[in-house]
Amino acid sequence: MMFFYSDTEKRTFNSAFYAEDYDANHMICKHLENYFFLKFILLKSDDRVEKHHASKELDICERKMNFWKRQSNFCSKQYEKDIEAYRKLYTN
């Protein structure tokens, strides 16, 4: 089972990838949606295997979000707005 992130996929260095070429907030927003979904699974699921897998993927998701937070074009105000928007989606 895999929701969003594979923990067995081998990471390879892509020399054509430059983080500064990407909008950090746009990229982190993709992971925020995954984050809230995975947290939802952890809170609501009764399946131990599903919860375990969601927990593993949540670690990967948090690592990816932390990467984008360290980029020079990251805007914490936009990040807070995005968090609030997803929080509203997942609490209703």
C-alpha positions in Angstrom: 0.0 0.0 0.0 1.2 3.5 -0.8 -0.6 6.8 -0.5 1.8 9.3 -1.9 5.4 8.5 -1.0 7.4 5.4 -1.6 9.9 4.5 1.2 11.5 1.9 -1.1 12.1 4.1 -4.1 15.7 4.8 -4.6 16.6 8.5 -4.5 18.9 9.6 -7.2 20.6 12.9 -7.7 19.2 14.8 -10.7 21.8 17.3 -11.8 19.1 19.2 -13.7 17.2 19.9 -10.4 17.7 23.4 -9.0 15.4 24.2 -6.0 15.7 27.9 -6.7 14.0 27.4 -10.1 10.8 26.4 -8.2 8.3 28.4 -6.2 8.9 26.9 -2.7 5.4 27.7 -1.5 3.8 26.1 -4.6 5.8 23.0 -4.0 5.2 22.9 -0.3 1.5 23.3 -0.9 1.4 20.0 -2.7 2.9 18.3 0.3 0.6 20.1 2.7 -2.4 18.5 1.2 -0.7 15.1 1.6 0.2 16.0 5.2 -3.3 16.7 6.2 -4.7 13.6 4.5 -2.1 11.4 6.2 -2.9 13.0 9.6 -6.5 12.3 8.9 -5.7 8.6 8.2 -3.8 8.4 11.5 -6.7 9.9 13.5 -9.6 8.1 11.8 -8.4 4.7 10.5 -9.0 1.5 12.5 -6.6 -0.4 10.3 -3.2 -0.9 12.0 -1.4 -1.5 8.7 -2.9 1.6 7.1 -2.0 3.7 10.1 1.6 2.4 10.1 2.0 3.1 6.5 0.5 6.6 6.9 3.0 7.2 9.7 6.0 6.3 7.6 4.8 8.5 4.7 4.1 11.3 7.1 7.8 11.3 8.0 8.7 11.5 4.3 6.2 14.3 3.8 7.6 16.3 6.7 11.1 15.9 5.4 10.0 17.3 2.0 8.2 20.2 3.5 11.2 21.1 5.6 13.3 21.1 2.5 11.1 23.7 0.8 10.9 25.8 4.0 14.7 26.2 3.8 14.6 27.8 0.3 15.2 31.5 -0.2 11.9 32.1 -1.9 9.8 30.5 0.9 7.2 32.8 2.3 6.0 31.9 5.8 2.9 34.2 5.5 1.7 32.3 2.5 2.5 29.0 4.2 0.4 30.0 7.2 -2.5 30.9 4.8 -2.2 27.5 3.1 -2.2 25.7 6.4 -5.4 27.4 7.5 -7.1 26.6 4.2 -6.2 22.9 4.5 -7.1 22.9 8.2 -10.6 24.1 7.2 -11.0 21.4 4.6 -10.0 18.6 7.0 -11.9 19.8 10.0 -15.3 20.1 8.4 
